[in-house]
Amino acid sequence: MTTLTHVNTKKAPEAIGPYSQAVIANGFVYTAGQIAFDPATMQIVQGDVQVQTDRVLNNLRAVLEEAGSSFDKVVKTTVFLKDMGDFSKVNEIYAKHFGDARPARSAVEVARLPRDVLVEIEAVALTSKSA
């Protein structure tokens, strides 16, 4: 039987619904989608898609670190975009955060995201913490 460990950190926005920031199971951490909330204020950061992507990835990093992981252990990400026309702008910020790490990735345009943000990103990564 697999045990699940729920991840919670104050360095990332608290969940705005009945879910966890991430869950650890069988050596992997599965994150919830992160949006451009400032964890200190729980307000959406103001700015373009690059400003929002930077905040999203800082939030994702905080959740991964709390789960005993990091960007270099990410296996797969999913990027949800309000406008696929922003793909190259998001890629620029994404590359700065991930450096030489090259996880598998899907990117999709969606009709609408929570709080009308421009981007949301989730990840699956290896973790050193056990469930």
Secondary structure, 3 states (H helix, E strand, C coil): CCCCEEECCCCCCCCCCCCCCEEEECCEEEECCECCEECCCCEECCCCHHHHHHHHHHHHHHHHHHCCCCHHHEEEEEEEECCHHHHHHHHHHHHHHHCCCCCEEEEEECCCCHHHCCEEEEEEEECCCCC
